[in-house]
Amino acid sequence: MIRKLKTGQYRLYSRKKDAKTGKRKNLGTFTTRNAAEAHEKAVQYFKHH
């Protein structure tokens, strides 16, 4: 899940909420949406391989 921050950057959050905190984990902050999407693909690839 990618959200745009007030600073204009994009942050990648985990899809599921963390059971302990009830919030989504921050998986990285990126300057462009393309970079965030590329990292999300990499995360999904490593989760399933």
mmCIF entry with sequence, helices, sheets and N, C-alpha, C, O atoms, coordinates in Angstrom:
data_MODEL
# 
_entry.id   MODEL 
# 
_entity.id                         1 
_entity.type                       polymer 
_entity.pdbx_number_of_molecules   1 
# 
_entity_poly.entity_id                      1 
_entity_poly.type                           'polypeptide(L)' 
_entity_poly.nstd_linkage                   no 
_entity_poly.nstd_monomer                   no 
_entity_poly.pdbx_seq_one_letter_code       MIRKLKTGQYRLYSRKKDAKTGKRKNLGTFTTRNAAEAHEKAVQYFKHH 
_entity_poly.pdbx_seq_one_letter_code_can   MIRKLKTGQYRLYSRKKDAKTGKRKNLGTFTTRNAAEAHEKAVQYFKHH 
_entity_poly.pdbx_strand_id                 A 
# 
loop_
_entity_poly_seq.entity_id 
_entity_poly_seq.num 
_entity_poly_seq.mon_id 
_entity_poly_seq.hetero 
1 1  MET n 
1 2  ILE n 
1 3  ARG n 
1 4  LYS n 
1 5  LEU n 
1 6  LYS n 
1 7  THR n 
1 8  GLY n 
1 9  GLN n 
1 10 TYR n 
1 11 ARG n 
1 12 LEU n 
1 13 TYR n 
1 14 SER n 
1 15 ARG n 
1 16 LYS n 
1 17 LYS n 
1 18 ASP n 
1 19 ALA n 
1 20 LYS n 
1 21 THR n 
1 22 GLY n 
1 23 LYS n 
1 24 ARG n 
1 25 LYS n 
1 26 ASN n 
1 27 LEU n 
1 28 GLY n 
1 29 THR n 
1 30 PHE n 
1 31 THR n 
1 32 THR n 
1 33 ARG n 
1 34 ASN n 
1 35 ALA n 
1 36 ALA n 
1 37 GLU n 
1 38 ALA n 
1 39 HIS n 
1 40 GLU n 
1 41 LYS n 
1 42 ALA n 
1 43 VAL n 
1 44 GLN n 
1 45 TYR n 
1 46 PHE n 
1 47 LYS n 
1 48 HIS n 
1 49 HIS n 
# 
_struct_asym.id          A 
_struct_asym.entity_id   1 
# 
_struct_conf.conf_type_id            HELX_P 
_struct_conf.id                      HELX_P1 
_struct_conf.pdbx_PDB_helix_id       AA1 
_struct_conf.beg_label_comp_id       ARG 
_struct_conf.beg_label_asym_id       A 
_struct_conf.beg_label_seq_id        33 
_struct_conf.pdbx_beg_PDB_ins_code   ? 
_struct_conf.end_label_comp_id       HIS 
_struct_conf.end_label_asym_id       A 
_struct_conf.end_label_seq_id        48 
_struct_conf.pdbx_end_PDB_ins_code   ? 
_struct_conf.beg_auth_comp_id        ARG 
_struct_conf.beg_auth_asym_id        A 
_struct_conf.beg_auth_seq_id         33 
_struct_conf.end_auth_comp_id        HIS 
_struct_conf.end_auth_asym_id        A 
_struct_conf.end_auth_seq_id         48 
_struct_conf.pdbx_PDB_helix_class    1 
_struct_conf.details                 ? 
_struct_conf.pdbx_PDB_helix_length   16 
# 
_struct_conf_type.id          HELX_P 
_struct_conf_type.criteria    ? 
_struct_conf_type.reference   ? 
# 
_struct_sheet.id               AA1 
_struct_sheet.type             ? 
_struct_sheet.number_strands   3 
_struct_sheet.details          ? 
# 
loop_
_struct_sheet_order.sheet_id 
_struct_sheet_order.range_id_1 
_struct_sheet_order.range_id_2 
_struct_sheet_order.offset 
_struct_sheet_order.sense 
AA1 1 2 ? anti-parallel 
AA1 2 3 ? anti-parallel 
# 
loop_
_struct_sheet_range.sheet_id 
_struct_sheet_range.id 
_struct_sheet_range.beg_label_comp_id 
_struct_sheet_range.beg_label_asym_id 
_struct_sheet_range.beg_label_seq_id 
_struct_sheet_range.pdbx_beg_PDB_ins_code 
_struct_sheet_range.end_label_comp_id 
_struct_sheet_range.end_label_asym_id 
_struct_sheet_range.end_label_seq_id 
_struct_sheet_range.pdbx_end_PDB_ins_code 
_struct_sheet_range.beg_auth_comp_id 
_struct_sheet_range.beg_auth_asym_id 
_struct_sheet_range.beg_auth_seq_id 
_struct_sheet_range.end_auth_comp_id 
_struct_sheet_range.end_auth_asym_id 
_struct_sheet_range.end_auth_seq_id 
AA1 1 ILE A 2  ? LYS A 4  ? ILE A 2  LYS A 4  
AA1 2 TYR A 10 ? LYS A 17 ? TYR A 10 LYS A 17 
AA1 3 ARG A 24 ? PHE A 30 ? ARG A 24 PHE A 30 
# 
loop_
_atom_site.group_PDB 
_atom_site.id 
_atom_site.type_symbol 
_atom_site.label_atom_id 
_atom_site.label_alt_id 
_atom_site.label_comp_id 
_atom_site.label_asym_id 
_atom_site.label_entity_id 
_atom_site.label_seq_id 
_atom_site.pdbx_PDB_ins_code 
_atom_site.Cartn_x 
_atom_site.Cartn_y 
_atom_site.Cartn_z 
_atom_site.occupancy 
_atom_site.B_iso_or_equiv 
_atom_site.pdbx_formal_charge 
_atom_site.auth_seq_id 
_atom_site.auth_comp_id 
_atom_site.auth_asym_id 
_atom_site.auth_atom_id 
_atom_site.pdbx_PDB_model_num 
ATOM 1   N N  . MET A 1 1  ? 0.848  -1.170  0.000  1.00 0.00 ? 1  MET A N  1 
ATOM 2   C CA . MET A 1 1  ? 0.000  0.000   0.000  1.00 0.00 ? 1  MET A CA 1 
ATOM 3   C C  . MET A 1 1  ? 0.901  1.244   0.000  1.00 0.00 ? 1  MET A C  1 
ATOM 4   O O  . MET A 1 1  ? 1.774  1.387   0.857  1.00 0.00 ? 1  MET A O  1 
ATOM 5   N N  . ILE A 1 2  ? 0.683  2.120   -0.950 1.00 0.00 ? 2  ILE A N  1 
ATOM 6   C CA . ILE A 1 2  ? 1.516  3.314   -1.083 1.00 0.00 ? 2  ILE A CA 1 
ATOM 7   C C  . ILE A 1 2  ? 0.665  4.545   -0.780 1.00 0.00 ? 2  ILE A C  1 
ATOM 8   O O  . ILE A 1 2  ? -0.439 4.703   -1.300 1.00 0.00 ? 2  ILE A O  1 
ATOM 9   N N  . ARG A 1 3  ? 1.210  5.416   0.080  1.00 0.00 ? 3  ARG A N  1 
ATOM 10  C CA . ARG A 1 3  ? 0.513  6.663   0.407  1.00 0.00 ? 3  ARG A CA 1 
ATOM 11  C C  . ARG A 1 3  ? 1.441  7.835   0.126  1.00 0.00 ? 3  ARG A C  1 
ATOM 12  O O  . ARG A 1 3  ? 2.655  7.741   0.308  1.00 0.00 ? 3  ARG A O  1 
ATOM 13  N N  . LYS A 1 4  ? 0.855  8.938   -0.319 1.00 0.00 ? 4  LYS A N  1 
ATOM 14  C CA . LYS A 1 4  ? 1.639  10.150  -0.546 1.00 0.00 ? 4  LYS A CA 1 
ATOM 15  C C  . LYS A 1 4  ? 1.668  10.956  0.752  1.00 0.00 ? 4  LYS A C  1 
ATOM 16  O O  . LYS A 1 4  ? 0.634  11.171  1.384  1.00 0.00 ? 4  LYS A O  1 
ATOM 17  N N  . LEU A 1 5  ? 2.862  11.395  1.140  1.00 0.00 ? 5  LEU A N  1 
ATOM 18  C CA . LEU A 1 5  ? 3.025  12.182  2.357  1.00 0.00 ? 5  LEU A CA 1 
ATOM 19  C C  . LEU A 1 5  ? 2.897  13.667  2.052  1.00 0.00 ? 5  LEU A C  1 
ATOM 20  O O  . LEU A 1 5  ? 2.942  14.077  0.893  1.00 0.00 ? 5  LEU A O  1 
ATOM 21  N N  . LYS A 1 6  ? 2.739  14.461  3.090  1.00 0.00 ? 6  LYS A N  1 
ATOM 22  C CA . LYS A 1 6  ? 2.632  15.918  2.919  1.00 0.00 ? 6  LYS A CA 1 
ATOM 23  C C  . LYS A 1 6  ? 3.902  16.495  2.311  1.00 0.00 ? 6  LYS A C  1 
ATOM 24  O O  . LYS A 1 6  ? 3.864  17.523  1.635  1.00 0.00 ? 6  LYS A O  1 
ATOM 25  N N  . THR A 1 7  ? 5.028  15.830  2.554  1.00 0.00 ? 7  THR A N  1 
ATOM 26  C CA . THR A 1 7  ? 6.320  16.309  2.031  1.00 0.00 ? 7  THR A CA 1 
ATOM 27  C C  . THR A 1 7  ? 6.453  16.070  0.526  1.00 0.00 ? 7  THR A C  1 
ATOM 28  O O  . THR A 1 7  ? 7.382  16.578  -0.102 1.00 0.00 ? 7  THR A O  1 
ATOM 29  N N  . GLY A 1 8  ? 5.525  15.296  -0.056 1.00 0.00 ? 8  GLY A N  1 
ATOM 30  C CA . GLY A 1 8  ? 5.589  14.989  -1.478 1.00 0.00 ? 8  GLY A CA 1 
ATOM 31  C C  . GLY A 1 8  ? 6.253  13.654  -1.745 1.00 0.00 ? 8  GLY A C  1 
ATOM 32  O O  . GLY A 1 8  ? 6.327  13.213  -2.892 1.00 0.00 ? 8  GLY A O  1 
ATOM 33  N N  . GLN A 1 9  ? 6.741  13.003  -0.686 1.00 0.00 ? 9  GLN A N  1 
ATOM 34  C CA . GLN A 1 9  ? 7.349  11.691  -0.846 1.00 0.00 ? 9  GLN A CA 1 
ATOM 35  C C  . GLN A 1 9  ? 6.269  10.617  -0.765 1.00 0.00 ? 9  GLN A C  1 
ATOM 36  O O  . GLN A 1 9  ? 5.128  10.891  -0.394 1.00 0.00 ? 9  GLN A O  1 
ATOM 37  N N  . TYR A 1 10 ? 6.646  9.406   -1.112 1.00 0.00 ? 10 TYR A N  1 
ATOM 38  C CA . TYR A 1 10 ? 5.724  8.277   -1.066 1.00 0.00 ? 10 TYR A CA 1 
ATOM 39  C C  . TYR A 1 10 ? 6.236  7.263   -0.064 1.00 0.00 ? 10 TYR A C  1 
ATOM 40  O O  . TYR A 1 10 ? 7.434  6.982   -0.008 1.00 0.00 ? 10 TYR A O  1 
ATOM 41  N N  . ARG A 1 11 ? 5.324  6.712   0.732  1.00 0.00 ? 11 ARG A N  1 
ATOM 42  C CA . ARG A 1 11 ? 5.717  5.718   1.725  1.00 0.00 ? 11 ARG A CA 1 
ATOM 43  C C  . ARG A 1 11 ? 4.999  4.413   1.455  1.00 0.00 ? 11 ARG A C  1 
ATOM 44  O O  . ARG A 1 11 ? 3.798  4.380   1.184  1.00 0.00 ? 11 ARG A O  1 
ATOM 45  N N  . LEU A 1 12 ? 5.774  3.327   1.538  1.00 0.00 ? 12 LEU A N  1 
ATOM 46  C CA . LEU A 1 12 ? 5.235  1.984   1.342  1.00 0.00 ? 12 LEU A CA 1 
ATOM 47  C C  . LEU A 1 12 ? 4.897  1.387   2.697  1.00 0.00 ? 12 LEU A C  1 
ATOM 48  O O  . LEU A 1 12 ? 5.751  1.295   3.579  1.00 0.00 ? 12 LEU A O  1 
ATOM 49  N N  . TYR A 1 13 ? 3.636  0.980   2.854  1.00 0.00 ? 13 TYR A N  1 
ATOM 50  C CA . TYR A 1 13 ? 3.189  0.344   4.083  1.00 0.00 ? 13 TYR A CA 1 
ATOM 51  C C  . TYR A 1 13 ? 2.844  -1.106  3.795  1.00 0.00 ? 13 TYR A C  1 
ATOM 52  O O  . TYR A 1 13 ? 2.519  -1.467  2.664  1.00 0.00 ? 13 TYR A O  1 
ATOM 53  N N  . SER A 1 14 ? 2.917  -1.946  4.845  1.00 0.00 ? 14 SER A N  1 
ATOM 54  C CA . SER A 1 14 ? 2.525  -3.341  4.691  1.00 0.00 ? 14 SER A CA 1 
ATOM 55  C C  . SER A 1 14 ? 1.032  -3.407  4.384  1.00 0.00 ? 14 SER A C  1 
ATOM 56  O O  . SER A 1 14 ? 0.271  -2.506  4.735  1.00 0.00 ? 14 SER A O  1 
ATOM 57  N N  . ARG A 1 15 ? 0.630  -4.488  3.727  1.00 0.00 ? 15 ARG A N  1 
ATOM 58  C CA . ARG A 1 15 ? -0.784 -4.625  3.354  1.00 0.00 ? 15 ARG A CA 1 
ATOM 59  C C  . ARG A 1 15 ? -1.666 -4.891  4.564  1.00 0.00 ? 15 ARG A C  1 
ATOM 60  O O  . ARG A 1 15 ? -2.771 -4.361  4.676  1.00 0.00 ? 15 ARG A O  1 
ATOM 61  N N  . LYS A 1 16 ? -1.147 -5.739  5.486  1.00 0.00 ? 16 LYS A N  1 
ATOM 62  C CA . LYS A 1 16 ? -1.905 -6.079  6.687  1.00 0.00 ? 16 LYS A CA 1 
ATOM 63  C C  . LYS A 1 16 ? -1.446 -5.217  7.853  1.00 0.00 ? 16 LYS A C  1 
ATOM 64  O O  . LYS A 1 16 ? -0.309 -4.746  7.881  1.00 0.00 ? 16 LYS A O  1 
ATOM 65  N N  . LYS A 1 17 ? -2.337 -5.015  8.810  1.00 0.00 ? 17 LYS A N  1 
ATOM 66  C CA . LYS A 1 17 ? -1.980 -4.264  10.005 1.00 0.00 ? 17 LYS A CA 1 
ATOM 67  C C  . LYS A 1 17 ? -1.177 -5.158  10.943 1.00 0.00 ? 17 LYS A C  1 
ATOM 68  O O  . LYS A 1 17 ? -1.393 -6.369  10.994 1.00 0.00 ? 17 LYS A O  1 
ATOM 69  N N  . ASP A 1 18 ? -0.246 -4.553  11.686 1.00 0.00 ? 18 ASP A N  1 
ATOM 70  C CA . ASP A 1 18 ? 0.554  -5.279  12.669 1.00 0.00 ? 18 ASP A CA 1 
ATOM 71  C C  . ASP A 1 18 ? -0.353 -5.664  13.840 1.00 0.00 ? 18 ASP A C  1 
ATOM 72  O O  . ASP A 1 18 ? -1.083 -4.823  14.364 1.00 0.00 ? 18 ASP A O  1 
ATOM 73  N N  . ALA A 1 19 ? -0.306 -6.923  14.245 1.00 0.00 ? 19 ALA A N  1 
ATOM 74  C CA . ALA A 1 19 ? -1.182 -7.402  15.315 1.00 0.00 ? 19 ALA A CA 1 
ATOM 75  C C  . ALA A 1 19 ? -0.914 -6.690  16.636 1.00 0.00 ? 19 ALA A C  1 
ATOM 76  O O  . ALA A 1 19 ? -1.844 -6.412  17.392 1.00 0.00 ? 19 ALA A O  1 
ATOM 77  N N  . LYS A 1 20 ? 0.360  -6.392  16.917 1.00 0.00 ? 20 LYS A N  1 
ATOM 78  C CA . LYS A 1 20 ? 0.720  -5.755  18.192 1.00 0.00 ? 20 LYS A CA 1 
ATOM 79  C C  . LYS A 1 20 ? 0.244  -4.304  18.262 1.00 0.00 ? 20 LYS A C  1 
ATOM 80  O O  . LYS A 1 20 ? -0.382 -3.901  19.242 1.00 0.00 ? 20 LYS A O  1 
ATOM 81  N N  . THR A 1 21 ? 0.539  -3.526  17.229 1.00 0.00 ? 21 THR A N  1 
ATOM 82  C CA . THR A 1 21 ? 0.285  -2.088  17.286 1.00 0.00 ? 21 THR A CA 1 
ATOM 83  C C  . THR A 1 21 ? -1.049 -1.681  16.667 1.00 0.00 ? 21 THR A C  1 
ATOM 84  O O  . THR A 1 21 ? -1.591 -0.625  16.995 1.00 0.00 ? 21 THR A O  1 
ATOM 85  N N  . GLY A 1 22 ? -1.579 -2.517  15.771 1.00 0.00 ? 22 GLY A N  1 
ATOM 86  C CA . GLY A 1 22 ? -2.812 -2.164  15.082 1.00 0.00 ? 22 GLY A CA 1 
ATOM 87  C C  . GLY A 1 22 ? -2.576 -1.214  13.917 1.00 0.00 ? 22 GLY A C  1 
ATOM 88  O O  . GLY A 1 22 ? -3.526 -0.730  13.301 1.00 0.00 ? 22 GLY A O  1 
ATOM 89  N N  . LYS A 1 23 ? -1.292 -0.946  13.612 1.00 0.00 ? 23 LYS A N  1 
ATOM 90  C CA . LYS A 1 23 ? -0.946 -0.056  12.506 1.00 0.00 ? 23 LYS A CA 1 
ATOM 91  C C  . LYS A 1 23 ? -0.198 -0.837  11.434 1.00 0.00 ? 23 LYS A C  1 
ATOM 92  O O  . LYS A 1 23 ? 0.222  -1.974  11.648 1.00 0.00 ? 23 LYS A O  1 
ATOM 93  N N  . ARG A 1 24 ? -0.042 -0.205  10.280 1.00 0.00 ? 24 ARG A N  1 
ATOM 94  C CA . ARG A 1 24 ? 0.703  -0.835  9.198  1.00 0.00 ? 24 ARG A CA 1 
ATOM 95  C C  . ARG A 1 24 ? 2.190  -0.533  9.345  1.00 0.00 ? 24 ARG A C  1 
ATOM 96  O O  . ARG A 1 24 ? 2.571  0.566   9.746  1.00 0.00 ? 24 ARG A O  1 
ATOM 97  N N  . LYS A 1 25 ? 3.032  -1.519  9.016  1.00 0.00 ? 25 LYS A N  1 
ATOM 98  C CA . LYS A 1 25 ? 4.474  -1.323  9.102  1.00 0.00 ? 25 LYS A CA 1 
ATOM 99  C C  . LYS A 1 25 ? 4.954  -0.429  7.972  1.00 0.00 ? 25 LYS A C  1 
ATOM 100 O O  . LYS A 1 25 ? 4.476  -0.530  6.842  1.00 0.00 ? 25 LYS A O  1 
ATOM 101 N N  . ASN A 1 26 ? 5.904  0.450   8.283  1.00 0.00 ? 26 ASN A N  1 
ATOM 102 C CA . ASN A 1 26 ? 6.536  1.302   7.281  1.00 0.00 ? 26 ASN A CA 1 
ATOM 103 C C  . ASN A 1 26 ? 7.625  0.476   6.598  1.00 0.00 ? 26 ASN A C  1 
ATOM 104 O O  . ASN A 1 26 ? 8.577  0.037   7.244  1.00 0.00 ? 26 ASN A O  1 
ATOM 105 N N  . LEU A 1 27 ? 7.480  0.268   5.288  1.00 0.00 ? 27 LEU A N  1 
ATOM 106 C CA . LEU A 1 27 ? 8.449  -0.540  4.543  1.00 0.00 ? 27 LEU A CA 1 
ATOM 107 C C  . LEU A 1 27 ? 9.371  0.329   3.695  1.00 0.00 ? 27 LEU A C  1 
ATOM 108 O O  . LEU A 1 27 ? 10.048 -0.181  2.802  1.00 0.00 ? 27 LEU A O  1 
ATOM 109 N N  . GLY A 1 28 ? 9.405  1.617   3.957  1.00 0.00 ? 28 GLY A N  1 
ATOM 110 C CA . GLY A 1 28 ? 10.331 2.476   3.227  1.00 0.00 ? 28 GLY A CA 1 
ATOM 111 C C  . GLY A 1 28 ? 9.663  3.724   2.691  1.00 0.00 ? 28 GLY A C  1 
ATOM 112 O O  . GLY A 1 28 ? 8.460  3.740   2.427  1.00 0.00 ? 28 GLY A O  1 
ATOM 113 N N  . THR A 1 29 ? 10.463 4.779   2.531  1.00 0.00 ? 29 THR A N  1 
ATOM 114 C CA . THR A 1 29 ? 9.992  6.058   2.008  1.00 0.00 ? 29 THR A CA 1 
ATOM 115 C C  . THR A 1 29 ? 10.770 6.376   0.740  1.00 0.00 ? 29 THR A C  1 
ATOM 116 O O  . THR A 1 29 ? 11.993 6.233   0.707  1.00 0.00 ? 29 THR A O  1 
ATOM 117 N N  . PHE A 1 30 ? 10.073 6.804   -0.297 1.00 0.00 ? 30 PHE A N  1 
ATOM 118 C CA . PHE A 1 30 ? 10.692 7.001   -1.610 1.00 0.00 ? 30 PHE A CA 1 
ATOM 119 C C  . PHE A 1 30 ? 10.300 8.365   -2.169 1.00 0.00 ? 30 PHE A C  1 
ATOM 120 O O  . PHE A 1 30 ? 9.251  8.916   -1.833 1.00 0.00 ? 30 PHE A O  1 
ATOM 121 N N  . THR A 1 31 ? 11.168 8.895   -3.031 1.00 0.00 ? 31 THR A N  1 
ATOM 122 C CA . THR A 1 31 ? 10.903 10.218  -3.599 1.00 0.00 ? 31 THR A CA 1 
ATOM 123 C C  . THR A 1 31 ? 9.893  10.155  -4.734 1.00 0.00 ? 31 THR A C  1 
ATOM 124 O O  . THR A 1 31 ? 9.154  11.114  -4.957 1.00 0.00 ? 31 THR A O  1 
ATOM 125 N N  . THR A 1 32 ? 9.850  9.030   -5.461 1.00 0.00 ? 32 THR A N  1 
ATOM 126 C CA . THR A 1 32 ? 8.902  8.916   -6.571 1.00 0.00 ? 32 THR A CA 1 
ATOM 127 C C  . THR A 1 32 ? 7.979  7.725   -6.360 1.00 0.00 ? 32 THR A C  1 
ATOM 128 O O  . THR A 1 32 ? 8.325  6.758   -5.682 1.00 0.00 ? 32 THR A O  1 
ATOM 129 N N  . ARG A 1 33 ? 6.803  7.820   -6.953 1.00 0.00 ? 33 ARG A N  1 
ATOM 130 C CA . ARG A 1 33 ? 5.851  6.710   -6.848 1.00 0.00 ? 33 ARG A CA 1 
ATOM 131 C C  . ARG A 1 33 ? 6.375  5.463   -7.563 1.00 0.00 ? 33 ARG A C  1 
ATOM 132 O O  . ARG A 1 33 ? 6.152  4.339   -7.115 1.00 0.00 ? 33 ARG A O  1 
ATOM 133 N N  . ASN A 1 34 ? 7.080  5.682   -8.690 1.00 0.00 ? 34 ASN A N  1 
ATOM 134 C CA . ASN A 1 34 ? 7.635  4.544   -9.424 1.00 0.00 ? 34 ASN A CA 1 
ATOM 135 C C  . ASN A 1 34 ? 8.609  3.744   -8.567 1.00 0.00 ? 34 ASN A C  1 
ATOM 136 O O  . ASN A 1 34 ? 8.609  2.514   -8.597 1.00 0.00 ? 34 ASN A O  1 
ATOM 137 N N  . ALA A 1 35 ? 9.438  4.450   -7.805 1.00 0.00 ? 35 ALA A N  1 
ATOM 138 C CA . ALA A 1 35 ? 10.400 3.775   -6.930 1.00 0.00 ? 35 ALA A CA 1 
ATOM 139 C C  . ALA A 1 35 ? 9.675  2.976   -5.856 1.00 0.00 ? 35 ALA A C  1 
ATOM 140 O O  . ALA A 1 35 ? 10.076 1.857   -5.535 1.00 0.00 ? 35 ALA A O  1 
ATOM 141 N N  . ALA A 1 36 ? 8.616  3.542   -5.302 1.00 0.00 ? 36 ALA A N  1 
ATOM 142 C CA . ALA A 1 36 ? 7.836  2.855   -4.269 1.00 0.00 ? 36 ALA A CA 1 
ATOM 143 C C  . ALA A 1 36 ? 7.158  1.616   -4.852 1.00 0.00 ? 36 ALA A C  1 
ATOM 144 O O  . ALA A 1 36 ? 7.130  0.564   -4.212 1.00 0.00 ? 36 ALA A O  1 
ATOM 145 N N  . GLU A 1 37 ? 6.610  1.737   -6.062 1.00 0.00 ? 37 GLU A N  1 
ATOM 146 C CA . GLU A 1 37 ? 5.954  0.592   -6.708 1.00 0.00 ? 37 GLU A CA 1 
ATOM 147 C C  . GLU A 1 37 ? 6.961  -0.501  -7.024 1.00 0.00 ? 37 GLU A C  1 
ATOM 148 O O  . GLU A 1 37 ? 6.657  -1.684  -6.871 1.00 0.00 ? 37 GLU A O  1 
ATOM 149 N N  . ALA A 1 38 ? 8.152  -0.123  -7.462 1.00 0.00 ? 38 ALA A N  1 
ATOM 150 C CA . ALA A 1 38 ? 9.196  -1.112  -7.771 1.00 0.00 ? 38 ALA A CA 1 
ATOM 151 C C  . ALA A 1 38 ? 9.592  -1.856  -6.504 1.00 0.00 ? 38 ALA A C  1 
ATOM 152 O O  . ALA A 1 38 ? 9.791  -3.070  -6.536 1.00 0.00 ? 38 ALA A O  1 
ATOM 153 N N  . HIS A 1 39 ? 9.707  -1.145  -5.394 1.00 0.00 ? 39 HIS A N  1 
ATOM 154 C CA . HIS A 1 39 ? 10.081 -1.792  -4.137 1.00 0.00 ? 39 HIS A CA 1 
ATOM 155 C C  . HIS A 1 39 ? 8.964  -2.704  -3.643 1.00 0.00 ? 39 HIS A C  1 
ATOM 156 O O  . HIS A 1 39 ? 9.225  -3.765  -3.076 1.00 0.00 ? 39 HIS A O  1 
ATOM 157 N N  . GLU A 1 40 ? 7.719  -2.287  -3.859 1.00 0.00 ? 40 GLU A N  1 
ATOM 158 C CA . GLU A 1 40 ? 6.584  -3.123  -3.454 1.00 0.00 ? 40 GLU A CA 1 
ATOM 159 C C  . GLU A 1 40 ? 6.613  -4.447  -4.207 1.00 0.00 ? 40 GLU A C  1 
ATOM 160 O O  . GLU A 1 40 ? 6.359  -5.501  -3.624 1.00 0.00 ? 40 GLU A O  1 
ATOM 161 N N  . LYS A 1 41 ? 6.922  -4.395  -5.506 1.00 0.00 ? 41 LYS A N  1 
ATOM 162 C CA . LYS A 1 41 ? 7.035  -5.627  -6.296 1.00 0.00 ? 41 LYS A CA 1 
ATOM 163 C C  . LYS A 1 41 ? 8.136  -6.518  -5.752 1.00 0.00 ? 41 LYS A C  1 
ATOM 164 O O  . LYS A 1 41 ? 7.975  -7.736  -5.672 1.00 0.00 ? 41 LYS A O  1 
ATOM 165 N N  . ALA A 1 42 ? 9.269  -5.905  -5.373 1.00 0.00 ? 42 ALA A N  1 
ATOM 166 C CA . ALA A 1 42 ? 10.392 -6.674  -4.823 1.00 0.00 ? 42 ALA A CA 1 
ATOM 167 C C  . ALA A 1 42 ? 9.999  -7.333  -3.506 1.00 0.00 ? 42 ALA A C  1 
ATOM 168 O O  . ALA A 1 42 ? 10.345 -8.489  -3.263 1.00 0.00 ? 42 ALA A O  1 
ATOM 169 N N  . VAL A 1 43 ? 9.280  -6.607  -2.660 1.00 0.00 ? 43 VAL A N  1 
ATOM 170 C CA . VAL A 1 43 ? 8.837  -7.143  -1.376 1.00 0.00 ? 43 VAL A CA 1 
ATOM 171 C C  . VAL A 1 43 ? 7.915  -8.341  -1.610 1.00 0.00 ? 43 VAL A C  1 
ATOM 172 O O  . VAL A 1 43 ? 8.080  -9.385  -0.979 1.00 0.00 ? 43 VAL A O  1 
ATOM 173 N N  . GLN A 1 44 ? 6.947  -8.192  -2.513 1.00 0.00 ? 44 GLN A N  1 
ATOM 174 C CA . GLN A 1 44 ? 6.022  -9.279  -2.793 1.00 0.00 ? 44 GLN A CA 1 
ATOM 175 C C  . GLN A 1 44 ? 6.749  -10.493 -3.373 1.00 0.00 ? 44 GLN A C  1 
ATOM 176 O O  . GLN A 1 44 ? 6.400  -11.632 -3.063 1.00 0.00 ? 44 GLN A O  1 
ATOM 177 N N  . TYR A 1 45 ? 7.757  -10.253 -4.214 1.00 0.00 ? 45 TYR A N  1 
ATOM 178 C CA . TYR A 1 45 ? 8.528  -11.345 -4.795 1.00 0.00 ? 45 TYR A CA 1 
ATOM 179 C C  . TYR A 1 45 ? 9.232  -12.139 -3.693 1.00 0.00 ? 45 TYR A C  1 
ATOM 180 O O  . TYR A 1 45 ? 9.170  -13.369 -3.685 1.00 0.00 ? 45 TYR A O  1 
ATOM 181 N N  . PHE A 1 46 ? 9.898  -11.453 -2.767 1.00 0.00 ? 46 PHE A N  1 
ATOM 182 C CA . PHE A 1 46 ? 10.641 -12.150 -1.715 1.00 0.00 ? 46 PHE A CA 1 
ATOM 183 C C  . PHE A 1 46 ? 9.736  -12.799 -0.702 1.00 0.00 ? 46 PHE A C  1 
ATOM 184 O O  . PHE A 1 46 ? 10.130 -13.772 -0.060 1.00 0.00 ? 46 PHE A O  1 
ATOM 185 N N  . LYS A 1 47 ? 8.524  -12.284 -0.541 1.00 0.00 ? 47 LYS A N  1 
ATOM 186 C CA . LYS A 1 47 ? 7.578  -12.920 0.390  1.00 0.00 ? 47 LYS A CA 1 
ATOM 187 C C  . LYS A 1 47 ? 7.125  -14.278 -0.137 1.00 0.00 ? 47 LYS A C  1 
ATOM 188 O O  . LYS A 1 47 ? 6.800  -15.170 0.647  1.00 0.00 ? 47 LYS A O  1 
ATOM 189 N N  . HIS A 1 48 ? 7.102  -14.440 -1.462 1.00 0.00 ? 48 HIS A N  1 
ATOM 190 C CA . HIS A 1 48 ? 6.537  -15.661 -2.044 1.00 0.00 ? 48 HIS A CA 1 
ATOM 191 C C  . HIS A 1 48 ? 7.566  -16.574 -2.684 1.00 0.00 ? 48 HIS A C  1 
ATOM 192 O O  . HIS A 1 48 ? 7.200  -17.566 -3.313 1.00 0.00 ? 48 HIS A O  1 
ATOM 193 N N  . HIS A 1 49 ? 8.879  -16.251 -2.534 1.00 0.00 ? 49 HIS A N  1 
ATOM 194 C CA . HIS A 1 49 ? 9.914  -17.118 -3.113 1.00 0.00 ? 49 HIS A CA 1 
ATOM 195 C C  . HIS A 1 49 ? 10.928 -17.512 -2.074 1.00 0.00 ? 49 HIS A C  1 
ATOM 196 O O  . HIS A 1 49 ? 11.873 -18.240 -2.379 1.00 0.00 ? 49 HIS A O  1 
# 
